[in-house]
């Protein structure tokens, strides 16, 4: 690409200067880069939600440098796999990684699982480097703002044309952290799914697919029962919110192909009183 691209996702929010400061650091190192903010509203320290959103979003982003910073462990000592004298170890592992099926995509962030699902989407990690001691990092180095001091300058350097070997020390791709997600299963007379995350509207994204639900309901619209928080609720399988009356629950395929639950004109999370990690039984009415 003639104009280098950096996508940016974080849990920094919009109330403070953190996102703007990272933009400033990027502009100082690679002023020609175009930065696309995916979101900075990931719930604080919620690595799993960050990983899910990043993987879904990157499917629609051009190849480039993909910066993701959701790091509840910032400031902690690094993993023992990075072998250095104990007195010379920097903060926890920070990495830059290329992808097997898309080597032109470079992911930058903490090695805590936030990059894992995006890497899986593009065939897994091809090459990885540890960047905590990168020559591109800012000085002095804060223990609490690695987005500014490590991740943003390294992402900018890569966008400016630096190679992975230029910005960090080799790290085995097999040593990168993965992210364990729950799996839907058939039991209790139906499909037991888990809430992976809720979106801004209170819609619930599940760890199940429409095909898994169709095993019980078929492809046509049908009534189902949702059992959550010890309460049962009627719902309908549908293709869009308007297919049910206002205030009614629907089970549908979301824009990323996952099974999801919504309320037409309301919040499924509030109605069902569930949050990420909750089990929901979906069974025929």
C-alpha positions in Angstrom: 0.0 0.0 0.0 1.3 3.5 -0.9 -0.1 4.8 2.4 0.8 2.6 5.4 -2.1 1.5 7.6 -2.3 1.0 11.3 -5.4 -0.3 13.0 -5.7 0.4 16.7 -7.9 -1.3 19.4 -7.6 -0.8 23.1 -9.5 -0.6 26.4 -8.3 3.0 27.0 -11.7 4.6 26.7 -12.4 8.1 25.4 -12.3 10.1 28.6 -8.6 10.5 29.0 -5.6 11.4 26.7 -4.3 7.9 26.3 -5.5 7.2 22.7 -4.5 10.7 21.5 -1.1 10.3 23.0 -0.6 7.0 21.2 -1.7 8.7 18.0 0.9 11.4 18.6 3.7 8.9 19.1 2.7 7.1 15.8 2.6 10.4 14.0 6.1 11.2 15.2 7.6 8.0 13.9 5.5 7.4 10.8 3.6 10.6 9.9 2.4 9.2 6.6 0.5 6.4 8.3 -3.3 6.2 8.2 -4.7 5.1 11.6 -8.0 3.4 11.8 -9.4 3.2 15.4 -11.4 0.0 15.6 -12.6 0.8 19.1 -11.2 2.0 22.4 -14.3 0.9 24.4 -13.2 -2.7 25.2 -14.2 -3.2 28.8 -11.2 -2.5 31.0 -8.7 -5.4 31.1 -11.1 -7.7 29.2 -8.7 -9.7 27.1 -11.3 -12.1 25.7 -13.6 -9.4 24.4 -10.6 -7.6 22.9 -9.5 -10.8 21.2 -13.0 -11.5 19.8 -13.6 -7.9 18.5 -10.1 -7.8 17.0 -10.5 -11.1 15.1 -14.0 -10.1 13.8 -12.8 -6.6 12.8 -9.6 -7.6 11.0 -11.6 -9.6 8.5 -12.7 -6.3 7.0 -9.5 -4.3 7.4 -6.9 -4.0 4.7 -3.5 -5.6 5.4 -1.2 -3.5 7.6 0.0 -3.2 11.1 -2.7 -4.1 13.7 -2.1 -2.7 17.2 -4.1 -4.0 20.1 -3.5 -3.0 23.7 -5.6 -4.7 26.4 -3.1 -5.5 29.1 -4.1 -6.1 32.7 -0.6 -7.4 33.4 1.2 -4.2 32.3 4.2 -3.6 34.6 4.5 -7.2 35.7 7.6 -9.2 35.2 7.9 -11.0 31.9 7.3 -14.7 31.2 10.2 -17.0 32.2 10.3 -18.3 28.6 12.2 -15.2 27.6 15.6 -16.2 28.9 17.6 -13.3 30.3 19.3 -12.7 33.6 16.7 -12.0 36.2 18.1 -8.6 36.9 17.9 -7.7 33.3 14.3 -8.7 32.5 11.9 -6.0 31.3 8.1 -6.0 31.9 5.9 -8.8 30.7 6.2 -10.0 27.1 5.3 -7.6 24.4 5.3 -9.0 20.8 5.0 -8.3 17.2 3.9 -11.2 15.0 3.3 -12.0 11.3 0.6 -14.3 10.1 1.0 -17.6 8.1 -1.7 -16.9 5.5 -1.1 -13.1 5.4 2.5 -12.3 6.0 1.9 -8.7 5.2 -0.3 -8.4 8.3 1.7 -7.6 11.4 0.1 -7.8 14.9 1.5 -5.8 17.8 0.4 -6.1 21.4 0.9 -7.9 24.7 1.3 -11.6 24.6 -1.7 -12.4 26.8 -4.1 -13.9 24.3 -5.5 -10.6 22.9 -3.9 -11.4 19.5 -4.6 -15.1 19.5 -7.9 -15.3 17.7 -6.8 -12.8 15.0 -3.7 -14.9 14.5 -5.9 -18.0 14.1 -8.1 -16.3 11.6 -5.0 -15.7 9.4 -3.5 -19.2 9.7 -1.5 -18.8 12.9 1.8 -17.0 13.8 4.6 -17.2 11.2 7.3 -15.1 12.9 7.3 -13.5 16.3 9.6 -11.1 18.1 9.7 -9.9 21.7 9.7 -6.1 21.7 10.0 -5.1 25.4 13.6 -4.0 24.7 13.0 -2.8 21.2 15.3 0.0 20.0 12.1 1.8 18.9 10.7 2.1 22.5 10.5 5.5 24.1 12.8 6.6 27.0 12.3 6.8 29.8 10.0 3.7 29.9 6.9 3.9 32.1 5.8 0.7 33.8 2.2 1.6 33.4 1.8 3.0 29.8 3.4 0.5 27.4 0.9 1.5 24.8 2.7 4.8 24.5 6.2 3.7 25.2 6.5 0.3 23.5 3.5 -0.8 21.4 2.7 2.5 19.5 6.3 3.3 18.5 7.0 -0.3 17.4 3.8 -0.4 15.4 4.8 2.9 13.8 8.2 1.7 12.9 6.8 -1.4 11.2 4.4 0.8 9.3 7.3 2.9 8.2 9.0 -0.2 6.7 11.0 -1.8 9.5 11.2 -5.6 9.5 10.3 -7.7 12.5 13.9 -8.5 13.1 14.7 -4.8 13.3 12.3 -4.1 16.2 12.7 -7.1 18.6 14.3 -10.3 19.6 13.3 -13.7 18.1 10.6 -15.6 19.9 9.3 -19.0 19.0 5.7 -18.6 17.5 4.8 -21.8 19.4 5.5 -20.0 22.7 2.8 -17.4 22.1 -0.2 -17.5 24.4 -3.4 -18.9 23.1 -7.0 -18.1 24.3 -9.3 -20.9 25.6 -12.9 -20.3 24.8 -15.9 -22.4 26.0 -17.7 -24.6 23.5 -21.5 -25.1 23.0 -22.8 -28.6 23.5 -26.0 -30.5 23.4 -27.4 -31.5 26.8 -30.4 -30.8 29.0 -32.8 -31.2 26.1 -31.2 -28.5 24.0 -28.1 -26.6 23.0 -26.1 -25.2 25.9 -24.2 -22.1 24.7 -22.1 -19.6 26.5 -22.1 -15.8 26.2 -18.8 -14.7 24.7 -19.6 -11.0 24.9 -22.3 -8.4 24.8 -22.3 -5.5 22.4 -23.3 -1.9 22.9 -26.9 -2.7 22.3 -27.1 -5.5 24.8 -27.1 -8.2 22.2 -25.4 -11.4 23.3 -22.9 -13.2 21.1 -22.7 -17.0 21.8 -20.1 -19.7 21.2 -22.5 -21.5 18.9 -23.4 -21.4 15.2 -26.7 -21.2 13.5 -26.1 -24.6 12.1 -25.9 -26.1 15.6 -29.3 -24.5 16.4 -30.9 -25.7 13.1 -30.2 -29.3 14.1 -33.1 -28.9 16.6 -35.3 -26.2 15.0 -34.8 -26.6 11.2 -34.2 -23.6 9.0 -37.7 -22.1 9.2 -38.7 -19.6 11.9 -39.6 -21.4 15.0 -40.3 -20.7 18.7 -37.6 -21.7 21.2 -37.2 -21.4 25.0 -34.1 -19.7 26.5 -33.2 -20.7 30.0 -30.8 -18.3 31.7 -30.3 -17.2 35.3 -32.9 -19.9 36.4 -35.6 -18.2 34.3 -37.2 -19.4 31.1 -38.1 -17.0 28.3 -39.8 -17.4 24.9 -38.0 -16.4 21.8 -38.1 -16.9 18.1 -35.5 -17.8 15.5 -35.3 -14.9 13.1 -33.2 -13.3 10.4 -33.5 -9.7 11.6 -34.8 -7.7 14.6 -37.9 -6.5 12.7 -39.0 -10.2 12.2 -40.3 -10.2 15.8 -42.5 -7.7 17.7 -40.9 -4.9 19.7 -39.8 -6.2 23.1 -39.6 -9.8 21.9 -36.5 -12.0 22.1 -34.9 -13.4 18.9 -32.1 -15.8 18.2 -30.3 -14.9 15.0 -27.1 -15.1 13.0 -25.1 -12.0 13.6 -23.0 -10.1 11.1 -20.0 -12.3 11.8 -21.8 -15.6 11.4 -22.2 -16.4 15.1 -25.4 -17.3 16.9 -26.7 -14.3 18.9 -29.6 -13.3 21.1 -31.3 -9.9 20.9 -34.4 -8.0 22.0 -36.1 -6.0 19.3 -35.8 -2.5 20.7 -34.3 -3.6 24.0 -31.3 -5.3 25.6 -31.1 -9.1 25.8 -28.4 -8.8 28.4 -30.7 -6.9 30.8 -33.8 -9.0 30.1 -31.9 -12.3 30.6 -29.7 -10.8 33.4 -26.6 -12.4 32.1 -23.0 -11.3 31.2 -20.0 -12.8 29.5 -19.4 -16.4 30.5 -23.0 -17.2 31.4 -24.6 -20.4 30.2 -27.8 -20.2 28.2 -29.9 -23.3 27.3 -31.7 -23.0 24.0 -34.3 -25.7 23.5 -37.4 -26.2 21.3 -40.6 -24.7 22.7 
